[in-house]
Amino acid sequence: MEDLDRIAGSPVGVLGTILPDGRPHLAPVTFAVADGRVVTAVDWKPKSGRKLRRIANLEADPRATLLVHHYQDDWGGLWWVRVDAVATLVDDGQEHERAVAALCAKYEQYAE
């Protein structure tokens, strides 16, 4: 839980998923911690007409990694945390509501 506490205030992380050919796919994401889990929003692009690559990847193989790091010129304060997980896509219900509430509390843009 200490690692989740450390990353909770970070503004962005890098989500790693697995492409169909086995290569990694990396994407910057906003995220929050809700009920001891890392949650991230899916920003649907209605004009694109296609599913986001990271969603297609997770549907095919739910293994994921989130990397969060902090950099500062004083290298004594550098840190990084890697969260390895098996992702679950949730689009309704109480778990979804808690995830959205956590994201809205962290990012005012989601609350708008």
Buried (B, 14 or more C-beta within 10 A) or exposed (E): EEBBEBBBEBEEBBBBBBEEEEEEBEBEBBBBBBEEBBBBBBEEEEEEEEEBEBBBBBEEBBEBBBBBBEEEEEEEEEEEBBBEEEBEEBEEEEBEEBBBBBBBEBBEEBEE
